Amino acid sequence: MAYRCDIRIGMASVDAAGRIFYPELFRLAHECFEDFMRHLGMEIRQWLNEGDLILPVVHAEADYHHPIRLGDELEAALAVRRIGETSLTLACDFFRAIENRQCVASVRTVHVCVDSPTNRPTPVPAHLREKLAPWMIV
């Protein structure tokens, strides 16, 4: 199962040619991740202010399958690809919302659970595993 967000590509996300500026796709995927975490009842801001656990990105990659232009209406589908001992891998695929659900881009990120006081990797907490498990895809 994937968590879904609607996105409209605005002026701030495109280059002079009217196509998405490549780092914007990472920003959009991360915004979808933040929305997903809120949906799970896990506000990232609260983690940063009150908790000892952070989830920094240690690897990110993107594939652009078709042009993404100013005004495009997309649907982002975010799913969990893997939950390891201390890390998790997310997949965020972007589809044209109107034109035959064509996949236009894909982002993959690997996040490591880090104990913020020690800045050391730490096991993925059981409560997080439990909340992420229904969103796993193979």
N, C-alpha and C positions, 0 to 999 in steps of 0.2 A: 504494500500500500504506500502511496506517496502523499505528502502534504502539498497542497496546491495554493499558489498565490497568483493574483493577476497583476500584470505589469504593463504600463504604457511607456514607450520610449520617448522621452522628452528632449528638448534642446540641450540640456546640460550633459546628456549621455552620448551625444554624437560629435563627430569631427566635421571639418569644413565640407566634406563630401556628403554629409547627411547620413553617414553610417555609424553604427555604434563604435565608440572609441574603445579599443580592446580591454583596458582595465575596468571599464564600467560593468562588464559581465561579472567580474569577481564581486564588485560592490553589490550588484543585484542579487547574486547568489547568497551573499552574506546577509543581506536584508531579509531574504526569504528564511534563512537559518534563524535569525533573531525572532522573526514572526512565529516560526515553528516552535522555538523554545518557549515563547509566551503562551502559545497554544497548549503546550504541555504543562503549563503552570510554573515554568522555570525562567523567570525574568533575569536576563543576563546582567542588567544593571545592578540588580540586587546581589547577584553572585559576586560581582566586582567590589561592591561596597561592604558587604557583610560576610562573605564566605572566604574559605581558604582554598577553593578550587577554581582554576581557570582552564580554558580550553583553547590555547593558541593554535593557529594553523601552522603546521610544519611542512606541508606540501600542498601545492595547488596547481591544477592544470585545467586548460580549457580547450575545447575544439569548437570551431565555428563551421557549421555545416552549410549554412545559407546566409546571405546578407541579412542584417538586421538594420532597419532604417528608422529615421525619425517618424514618429506617429504609430509605429507598429504596436499592436496589442498582443502581448504574449501571456502565456500561462507558464509559470515555473512549477515543476514537480520535483520536490525534494524527498529523498529517501535515504535510509541508512544502508550502506553497502556492507559494512563490517564493524563489529565491536570486538576489539582485541583486549589484551590485558590492560594496557594503559592508553589505548588510542581508539579512535573511531573514524571511519571513512564515510563521507557523505557524497551523494550524487545529486546534482541539480540539473535537470534537463529543461530546456526552454522550447516551448511549442508555439506556433502561430495560433492564436485563439480563434481566428476567423477562417483562415485558409486551410482546410483539410488537416488540421492538427499536425502540420509538418514540424519535425524537430529541427530547430535552427541552430542550436548550440548546446553544449554540455560542459558542466564544470564538475570537477572532482576535488574534494579537499580532505586532508587528513588532519585531525585535531588530536593533540596529546593532552591528557589530563595531567595538570601540573599542580602540585601543592604550592600555593603562592608564598607562604612563609619561607619554605626551603628552596623554592624554585626547582624542585626535582619531580620527575615523572611519578605518578601515583596511580594505583589501580582505578579503573572506571568504577565509581560507586554503584552499589547494588540498586539504589533507587533510580539512578540514571539509566542503567541497563534495562530495568523494568519498564521505564517510560519509553525507551527507544525501540525495544524489541518488536512491538506491533508494526513498526515502520520499516522493518528490514525487508530488503529485496535480495534476490540471489543474482 
